[in-house]
Amino acid sequence: MSTLKRNIIANYASQLYVTGVGIVILPLYVNYMGAEAYGLVGFFAMLQAWFTLLDLGLTPTISRETARYKGGSMSALEFRRLFRALSMIFAGIAIIGAGGLLLSSKWIASNWLTVELLSLEEVTFAVQVMALSVALRWLCGLYRGVVTGSEKLVWLSVFNVFVATMRFIAVFFSMWLYGFTPKVFFIHQMIVAFIELSGVWCMAQRLIPSINSQREFIGWSFEPVAPFLKFSLMIAFTSSMWVLITQTDKLILSGILSLTEYGYFTLAVLVASGIMVISGPISNAIMPRMSRLHAEGKQEELASVYRNATQLVSVIAGSAAITIALCAESLLLIWSGDEQLAKKVAPILRLYAIGNGMLALSAFPYYLQYAIGNLRYHFVGNFILALVLLPAISIAASLHGAIGAGWVWLSVNIFYLLFWASFVHYKLLRGLTVRWILSDVLCIVIPALILSSAYILFSLVMEQKNNTIFSNFLFIVLTAVFSFIGSLSFNRKFRDWGGKVFKVVNR
């Protein structure tokens, strides 16, 4: 097996494990720590996401330049100078970021977060430990970039699995010994963050080239970073827009909702995020293929790959979104075993599941722009989306809480899919302007929705569903089957395959 294939398989396996164990273990946090304490966990996750705004594209830059060094495009001395300059930047940002959070920890605990059961001192201490943990995990980005650029992805994947196990599972052993409290939880997370930093630092040190220190001087200048600023800032802009679009609701709601309600909201959003994980491998596979086809001038083949991939995501992500939305309460009941939690979280989960399904499909115009090499419309679209989303979520969340934010998320993603995607197609591939949304999306998603909804209506009329674990599980499975059959029957590839089978059978 080639190194590339091993890297891809290892990367996907670790990604699925890290995401899966994170989702599966969450109900235990709520059961043992309480919903309000879990709200702090959700706030911690949101802080880590917002901290990526400070990356400024530096992590992809060191990864790219490590690969270029390995390919012989840069001397060892040049690489060491760049690495030292980036190390100083990363360390500076970590100190400033952690210091800012530490100094504002009391204000965050007393003025931003709405605490009902936990003590102010306990929440303040948790925020202070969060600050240190976020800074340690932030520093990992520099060394992960070196490991990734060196294509040591099998090692990194195994290490990620180890860290995820320590973070999500081993924490229960610590809490079993010392108590199921936020203090124990976040101290454990800080220790794991230190172990993670130590691991990637050690591996990066093995991969960084050595030089003759007596004849070659590295220095302490930021000048080596200057040639890469344009590349870094382009990535930084895209990343910043993505963080603003996907994390603004979480930031706003963390200051509006009580920690208990915020914990429920975080649960819903995390379950719905599984839809994006499902569609990720497909997008990662088609982007380089489409780029190559465009470079070779094979526009018809590019359009074919693009449409086939869209239909595949419509079937997979569309069916998943419909199933989660229609069976939200049953899914949460099986997952958590808590009927009260299921009833509170289900309405939010429905909105975010459908919204994320739309988002998985509306990402396709970006893949097209990436292949063509023109990201202008992607920048403009994300900028407009952020301008609409930020005030809309602020108003809706203030008036209606998490449900209001969910409706805004769903509405904005529907608009982006139906109108902005059509605009991008009109500008870049005019022949797809109408066919893409009608043939490749709606003609697949709508039959899936109709067939699965018909099954649910039939179940309710026949009173076949009750609240046992088995009946809920069967209800979810059958809904997924009907949704999948409905979407698959209108997939062009499946119809062509079915036609061939029909001809063979009737010979």
DAGIPE-V375271 format. One record per residue. RES is the residue in one letter. OMEGA is omega in radians with two decimals (none if undefined). Layout:
BEGIN
res | omega
RES | OMEGA
RES | OMEGA
END
This chain:
BEGIN
res | omega
M | -3.10
S | 3.13
T | -3.13
L | -3.14
K | 3.11
R | 3.14
N | -3.12
I | -3.13
I | -3.14
A | -3.14
N | -3.14
Y | -3.13
A | -3.13
S | 3.13
Q | 3.13
L | -3.14
Y | -3.09
V | 3.14
T | -3.09
G | -3.10
V | 3.10
G | -3.14
I | -3.06
V | -3.00
I | -3.00
L | 3.13
P | 3.12
L | 3.06
Y | -3.12
V | -3.10
N | -3.03
Y | -3.09
M | -3.04
G | -3.07
A | -3.11
E | 3.09
A | 3.09
Y | 3.04
G | 3.06
L | 3.09
V | 3.09
G | 3.10
F | 3.09
F | 3.12
A | 3.13
M | 3.10
L | 3.13
Q | 3.13
A | -3.13
W | 3.14
F | 3.13
T | 3.06
L | -3.10
L | -3.10
D | 3.11
L | 3.13
G | -3.05
L | 3.13
T | 3.05
P | -3.14
T | -3.13
I | 3.09
S | -3.13
R | -3.10
E | 3.03
T | 3.10
A | 3.12
R | 3.09
Y | 3.12
K | 3.13
G | 3.08
G | -3.11
S | -3.09
M | 3.12
S | 3.13
A | -3.13
L | 3.12
E | -3.13
F | -3.14
R | 3.10
R | 3.09
L | -3.12
F | 3.14
R | 3.13
A | 3.12
L | 3.09
S | 3.13
M | 3.13
I | 3.13
F | -3.13
A | 3.13
G | 3.13
I | 3.13
A | -3.13
I | -3.13
I | -3.13
G | 3.14
A | 3.12
G | 3.11
G | 3.13
L | 3.12
L | -3.12
L | -3.10
S | -3.05
S | -3.12
K | 3.13
W | 3.12
I | -3.10
A | -3.03
S | -3.04
N | -3.08
W | -3.14
L | 3.12
T | -3.05
V | -3.13
E | -3.04
L | -3.11
L | 3.11
S | 3.13
L | 3.14
E | -3.13
E | -3.14
V | 3.11
T | 3.11
F | 3.13
A | 3.13
V | 3.12
Q | 3.11
V | 3.05
M | -3.11
A | 3.13
L | -3.13
S | 3.14
V | 3.13
A | 3.13
L | 3.13
R | 3.10
W | -3.14
L | 3.13
C | -3.08
G | -3.14
L | -3.07
Y | 3.03
R | 3.11
G | 3.10
V | -3.13
V | 3.14
T | 3.13
G | 3.09
S | 3.12
E | 3.04
K | -3.01
L | 3.09
V | 3.08
W | -3.10
L | 3.13
S | 3.10
V | 3.14
F | 3.10
N | 3.10
V | 3.11
F | -3.12
V | 3.12
A | 3.10
T | 3.09
M | -3.05
R | -3.00
F | -3.03
I | -3.08
A | 3.13
V | 3.13
F | 3.09
F | 3.11
S | -3.12
M | 3.09
W | -3.14
L | -2.95
Y | 3.10
G | -3.12
F | -3.09
T | 3.08
P | -3.14
K | 3.14
V | -3.11
F | -3.03
F | 3.02
I | 3.08
H | -3.14
Q | 3.11
M | 3.11
I | 3.11
V | 3.11
A | 3.10
F | 3.10
I | 3.13
E | 3.12
L | 3.14
S | -3.12
G | -3.12
V | 3.09
W | -3.14
C | 3.13
M | 3.13
A | 3.13
Q | 3.10
R | -3.04
L | 3.14
I | -3.09
P | 3.08
S | 3.11
I | 3.07
N | -3.04
S | -3.14
Q | -3.11
R | -3.10
E | -3.07
F | -3.10
I | 3.14
G | -3.09
W | -3.08
S | 3.03
F | -3.07
E | -3.14
P | -3.12
V | -3.00
A | -3.09
P | -3.06
F | -3.07
L | -3.11
K | 3.11
F | -3.10
S | -3.09
L | 3.08
M | 3.09
I | -3.12
A | 3.14
F | 3.14
T | -3.14
S | -3.13
S | 3.12
M | -3.14
W | 3.11
V | 3.13
L | -3.08
I | -3.01
T | -3.04
Q | -3.10
T | -3.14
D | -3.13
K | 3.12
L | -3.11
I | -3.10
L | 3.11
S | 3.11
G | -3.10
I | -3.07
L | 2.95
S | -3.13
L | 3.11
T | 3.14
E | 3.12
Y | 3.07
G | 3.09
Y | 3.12
F | -3.14
T | 3.09
L | -3.12
A | -3.11
V | -3.12
L | 3.11
V | -3.14
A | -3.13
S | 3.09
G | 3.12
I | 3.12
M | 3.10
V | -3.14
I | -3.07
S | -3.07
G | -3.12
P | -3.13
I | -3.13
S | 3.13
N | -3.11
A | -3.02
I | -3.06
M | 3.09
P | 3.12
R | 3.13
M | 3.10
S | 3.13
R | 3.14
L | 3.10
H | 3.13
A | 3.13
E | 3.13
G | -3.11
K | -3.03
Q | 3.14
E | 3.10
E | 3.09
L | 3.13
A | 3.14
S | 3.09
V | -3.11
Y | -3.11
R | 3.13
N | 3.12
A | 3.09
T | 3.14
Q | 3.14
L | 3.10
V | 3.07
S | 3.13
V | -3.02
I | -3.11
A | 3.12
G | 3.12
S | 3.13
A | -3.13
A | 3.14
I | -3.13
T | 3.14
I | -3.12
A | -3.08
L | -3.08
C | -3.02
A | -3.07
E | 3.12
S | 3.14
L | -3.14
L | 3.14
L | 3.09
I | -3.05
W | -3.02
S | -3.05
G | -3.09
D | -3.08
E | 3.14
Q | 3.10
L | -3.11
A | -3.12
K | -3.12
K | -3.03
V | -3.03
A | -3.13
P | 3.12
I | -3.13
L | -3.13
R | -3.10
L | -3.11
Y | 3.09
A | 3.13
I | 3.12
G | 3.12
N | 3.03
G | 3.06
M | -3.11
L | 3.12
A | -3.14
L | -3.12
S | 3.05
A | -3.06
F | 3.06
P | 3.06
Y | 3.12
Y | 3.11
L | 3.14
Q | 3.09
Y | -3.12
A | -3.11
I | 3.14
G | -3.14
N | -3.08
L | -3.07
R | -3.11
Y | 3.09
H | 3.10
F | -3.12
V | -3.12
G | 3.12
N | 3.12
F | 3.11
I | 3.13
L | 3.12
A | 3.13
L | -3.13
V | -2.99
L | -3.02
L | 3.13
P | -3.12
A | 3.12
I | 3.12
S | -3.12
I | -3.09
A | -3.14
A | 3.12
S | -3.08
L | -2.98
H | 3.07
G | -3.06
A | 3.12
I | 3.10
G | 3.10
A | 3.12
G | 3.11
W | 3.09
V | 3.13
W | 3.13
L | -3.08
S | -3.12
V | 3.14
N | 3.05
I | 3.12
F | -3.10
Y | -3.12
L | -3.03
L | -2.99
F | -3.10
W | 3.09
A | 3.10
S | 3.12
F | 3.13
V | 3.10
H | 3.12
Y | -3.12
K | -3.00
L | 3.12
L | -2.96
R | -3.13
G | -3.10
L | -3.00
T | -3.11
V | -3.06
R | -3.08
W | -3.07
I | -3.10
L | -3.02
S | -3.00
D | -3.12
V | -3.00
L | -3.13
C | 3.08
I | -3.06
V | -3.07
I | 3.08
P | 3.10
A | 3.13
L | -3.12
I | -3.08
L | 3.14
S | 3.09
S | 3.11
A | 3.11
Y | -3.13
I | 3.10
L | 3.11
F | 3.14
S | -3.14
L | -3.14
V | -3.11
M | 3.13
E | -3.11
Q | -3.04
K | 2.97
N | -2.98
N | 3.01
T | -3.12
I | -3.11
F | -3.10
S | 3.08
N | 3.12
F | 3.13
L | 3.12
F | 3.13
I | -3.12
V | -3.12
L | 3.06
T | 3.11
A | 3.13
V | 3.14
F | 3.10
S | -3.13
F | 3.12
I | 3.14
G | -3.13
S | -3.08
L | -3.10
S | 3.14
F | 3.06
N | -3.04
R | -3.14
K | 3.14
F | 3.12
R | 3.13
D | 3.12
W | 3.12
G | 3.11
G | 3.12
K | 3.12
V | -3.13
F | 3.12
K | 3.14
V | -3.11
V | -3.07
N | 3.10
R | none
END
